[in-house]
Amino acid sequence: MAISPAHRGNSFLMLRTGVYFLVGVLLVVGQLVPGVTHQIAEGEMLPQTLLWLLAAALIASENQLSRWLGNNPARKESFDADLALTSNASFTDGQYTYWLPIVAAIFGLVMIAFSAWYVSGNGNLRYAINTAWQWGGLIASLYVLVQLMTAWRVARMIFAIIFAMALLSMLHGWYQVNVTLPIDRESFKNNPEAVLREHGIYASPGTAEYLRFESRLRDETPLGPFALTNSLAGFLVPWVVMAIGLGLRRDFWRSAPWRAGLGFFVLLTLLWCIAATESRAAWIAIMLGLFTIILCKIVSDLTLRARISIAFRRAIARERSLPLAVMGLIGLAIAVLALRNLDSKSFFSDAWKSLSFRADYWEATRNIIRDRPVLGVGPGNFQAHYSAYKTILAPEVISDPHNFILETAATAGLPAGILLLLAIGWLIWKTFGFLGSHTTETENSTPTAKALNVDSRSLIKATSALYFGAIGGAFALWLGHGALGNPPDVFPFAVAFPIVMLVLAADYFASLNATLRPMEPKGLVVAMFAALIAIFVHLSASSGWLTPGIMNSILVLVAGIVTVIRRAEQRGENTTSESYSAWTLVITIGAWSFLGLFYWMAWLPFQSCKQIEALAFQDGLTEPRALAMIHGDPFNPRGYAFLVEVYVAQGEHEIQRAGVVSEATMARFDAALKQFLAVDAAEEGAWFQAAQWEMRLSTSRLPGLKHALNFFQTASVRDPGDVAVLIQVALLAWLCEDTTTTHEFLTRAEAIDIATPHADKKINAATVYWPLNVGPSSARMKPQVWQQARQSEGLPSGWARAREVCNFLRSQIGNAAPAVR
């Protein structure tokens, strides 16, 4: 029995409606659980990557099936129409300009894959694999968004969701500044230990972690759902510029007055939040975004024979007084909010200090690229290598270089960084080529759904799927028990939820209007392109560009620009020709293969380790569980660390029972420790942890203490500015009776302590590992002397304050160098 075109259209519509729902979920989850760089490396963003890959496979399958079964005019009336679930526009139709980014993307993924595999034996391969798949997920999500946003009706729905997320992030930040932080500051003043435990922090007064938390409480800038203030500002910046660009279109003011008022309200609230973040890079990005709008408007009015002055006057003459007046009000609001930061005398000094920090970041990153120009240090492994390149007095070990181009070149190789620059250049070239062309799209050029007899129920289904996916994504965080990521605090969202729902509901009912007209294509491209330039400017001096909270904005803007330009280029062409079905088949097979490869390489190991970890934390760690974790993910150092912990605990039990560790236990310990270091050799913390394990089993055994000394020395090479590691080397050298090394590393630590301006980097804030049962290798000193020297109340067992240890060591080796003051 033959399948009617109407049934085919409904079947395809159901399949794509599921994709709409997934995209709505991901756009919301990506903003509420944006994550940071190290969370990407650890695999916390893999659930979002899985859903994007699934959406790409589903939409590729729908495209292939629609070409095989429904490529006829009847199907176009029942399925495409103004609903335009896809125009089936091919990017392989012989126009070489679209082959360039496709080939570049494929080559870039190959480079990232090689870079990730090169990490084996040189760093953390699991981090590299997880981050490499994050890149693959970005390509998949861009493919999905380009397919869906071909229709203006769908694109405006996605824009509405992103604007709603920006409003929600702003309200979250307002709640933090006015409610959460004052309560936390007062509670911390009365009972600091309770507040620290509430936030999952176990730190003693004076430690670096304690000082960082105390400093964060004094900071009155909002974070929103992000981990860093700059990340919140970076997310809001493009949508501020986008709102301004859309508001300057003439046709915007012919729409409903409530829509203009709502847009103006959202714009001002976002500007307030950016002012509260005190992000200087954000204001620079906004100003350059506004300059881009002006430049693009000039270019869009130029012809080959027109002069710039004539075109500029023509552009001014075409504008109405109302948009110009609104632009003046917006400029005044931006100036007032920007000048708000100038009230502080430290504004310029802080700006210079921030720039100097970034200069240090970029210099160290440049040296990394110089040493590893072809494949870089590997995705997700930047932080482990950066500590060896940073300056001695650098304030922190950063997880990325605060510049998206340098980050790409350092982690995936210089060719990958050049490819990214070429991709940006290609987009700029296409945009200005489109703006300078004579391409026009009249408001009535796209037929309405009513004219093409589209079932209004199909329109409602497609429109509703995206919005219900967005709402469902928010609830899924709190109902999914962490399956999509740890949900943020519910209270600020309870305050913001009614307002955001009002915005979404207003846009939803407006989208059901069958006579809704598309925007002017050039005006829309100008707004999106300026927003994209603004976020790239901000990311040139800030971090987190690979996190979903930032990258989703970039992908939506890129997909919007490409689809508008592509639709204008294919105006009047038949874009559903059978001659391209072979390419859709290749894409479909590739999408499902990509999903299967991801499941085998990343998702299955991640879930296996997560389940075993949950059992270990609940019932205790055992050797079979650690071995099962290693079997489930042989590239993850956590399984080997668990196995070493099992043997260390077994060795400590033998020491308590018989006073010595058996040879069999030591052999298993040595083998497991060797495997652990082999899969995470670049990380300073891995060598530090290995030295601690050796100390726990060595007691006063000279070979074990010398092994620990070697491990601590390797850690000091990985981070030569860490005073805690330097004092650890000095301590182990003294235990091994190497006074020369003790003197050398004590002097280095004391010199850094005097020179550094950072309180959390001084000896006072540092702690060292010195178990009670670990003493000198000879009997020249009574145990009471050195045990008394390492007593430190308020610290976990086995830890001592670095200042006390440093002064004790100085008293033992003499005063050849200045003592700690």
Secondary structure as GFF3:
##gff-version 3
##sequence-region A 1 821
A	DSSP	alpha_helix	5	32	.	.	.	ID=ss1
A	DSSP	alpha_helix	37	42	.	.	.	ID=ss2
A	DSSP	alpha_helix	46	69	.	.	.	ID=ss3
A	DSSP	alpha_helix	73	75	.	.	.	ID=ss4
A	DSSP	pi_helix	76	80	.	.	.	ID=ss5
A	DSSP	alpha_helix	96	118	.	.	.	ID=ss6
A	DSSP	alpha_helix	125	148	.	.	.	ID=ss7
A	DSSP	alpha_helix	152	175	.	.	.	ID=ss8
A	DSSP	pi_helix	176	180	.	.	.	ID=ss9
A	DSSP	alpha_helix	181	190	.	.	.	ID=ss10
A	DSSP	alpha_helix	192	198	.	.	.	ID=ss11
A	DSSP	alpha_helix	208	218	.	.	.	ID=ss12
A	DSSP	alpha_helix	229	247	.	.	.	ID=ss13
A	DSSP	three_ten_helix	251	254	.	.	.	ID=ss14
A	DSSP	alpha_helix	257	277	.	.	.	ID=ss15
A	DSSP	alpha_helix	280	300	.	.	.	ID=ss16
A	DSSP	alpha_helix	308	318	.	.	.	ID=ss17
A	DSSP	alpha_helix	321	339	.	.	.	ID=ss18
A	DSSP	three_ten_helix	340	343	.	.	.	ID=ss19
A	DSSP	alpha_helix	347	371	.	.	.	ID=ss20
A	DSSP	alpha_helix	382	389	.	.	.	ID=ss21
A	DSSP	alpha_helix	404	412	.	.	.	ID=ss22
A	DSSP	alpha_helix	414	435	.	.	.	ID=ss23
A	DSSP	alpha_helix	456	479	.	.	.	ID=ss24
A	DSSP	alpha_helix	490	511	.	.	.	ID=ss25
A	DSSP	alpha_helix	521	539	.	.	.	ID=ss26
A	DSSP	alpha_helix	548	569	.	.	.	ID=ss27
A	DSSP	three_ten_helix	578	580	.	.	.	ID=ss28
A	DSSP	alpha_helix	581	598	.	.	.	ID=ss29
A	DSSP	pi_helix	599	603	.	.	.	ID=ss30
A	DSSP	alpha_helix	604	619	.	.	.	ID=ss31
A	DSSP	alpha_helix	623	632	.	.	.	ID=ss32
A	DSSP	alpha_helix	637	658	.	.	.	ID=ss33
A	DSSP	alpha_helix	663	678	.	.	.	ID=ss34
A	DSSP	alpha_helix	684	698	.	.	.	ID=ss35
A	DSSP	alpha_helix	702	718	.	.	.	ID=ss36
A	DSSP	alpha_helix	723	735	.	.	.	ID=ss37
A	DSSP	alpha_helix	739	755	.	.	.	ID=ss38
A	DSSP	three_ten_helix	759	761	.	.	.	ID=ss39
A	DSSP	three_ten_helix	763	765	.	.	.	ID=ss40
A	DSSP	beta_strand	767	769	.	.	.	ID=ss41
A	DSSP	alpha_helix	783	789	.	.	.	ID=ss42
A	DSSP	beta_strand	799	801	.	.	.	ID=ss43
A	DSSP	alpha_helix	802	813	.	.	.	ID=ss44
###
